[in-house]
Amino acid sequence: MSQDMFDPRAKGKACPTSASMVPATVPQAQTACHEAQLIGYALSHHVPEMRRGFEILTIHGRWHVDAEPAARMAELMRQHLMQQLETI
């Protein structure tokens, strides 16, 4: 699987392409930008993968969610992340 520019950012590392960019001087803007990038990463990578099915890990063990309910849960997560993105 190929990496895109958000993969390092999601792992908390600086993006190689961002070295030439001038960082924002306002800490809140930097935080908001980082949060928006993480939400964008989740929307473009995690949510589409959730539609196929996924596992939830709890203190009581793993629980597999099959494709049908997973697709509905992925849509709910997409809506939630879009709302979060609007508040940044």
N, C-alpha and C positions, 0 to 999 in steps of 0.2 A: 504494500500500500504506500502511495507516495505521500510526502509531507507537504503541507501548505504553510503559508506564513504564520498561521495562528497556532500551529503545533507547539513551537517553543514557548509562546506566550501562555498557553494553557498550562504548561509545566512550570510557570513562574520564571522563565528565562527571557532575556531580552531578545527581540527579533533581530536577526542579522540585517534586515532591511531598514530597521529603525535607527541604526547608528548615525545615518546622515540627517535624520530629522531632528529639528529643534524641539526639545520637550516643553510641554506647557509649564508656565511659571507658577500657576495656581495649583496647590496640592489637590484641591477638590476636583479640578479638571483632569488631573492625572489619574485619580482614583476612578472617576466616572468613565474615562476612556478605557481603562483597564477592565472595569466591570462590563462595559458594552462589548468589548472584544471577547470576553469570556462567555457572555450570553450569545454572541454571534457564533462562537465556536460550538456551543451546545446546540444551537439551532441548526447548524449546518452539518454537524457530525453525530452527536449523541441522539437527538430526537429522531432523525431518519432511521438510525440503526434500531432504536427502540421498537419501531413498527413491526419488525420481524420476530420479536420476542426477546425477553431478557430475564435475568435472574435478580432477585432481591435478596440481599444478605441481611439477616437479622440475628439477634442473639440466640434465637432458637434454630438457626440453620438457614440453608438456601431454599428459596421458593421460586420455581420457574413460572413465568407468565407466558402463555402461548400467544401466537400472532393475533388472534381476534381481539382479546381484551387488551393486548399490548398496543395495538393500533389506536384504540380509544384512549388509552392512557398517554400515548405519545402526543395525540392531538391536545389533550388537556395540558400536558407539559408545554407544548408549543404556545398555547394561549397564555399560560402563566408567564413564560419567558418573554413573550411579546409585551405583556403588561409591565413586567419589570423593566424592560428596555425603554418604555415610554416614561418611566418615572426617573430615569437617570438624568 
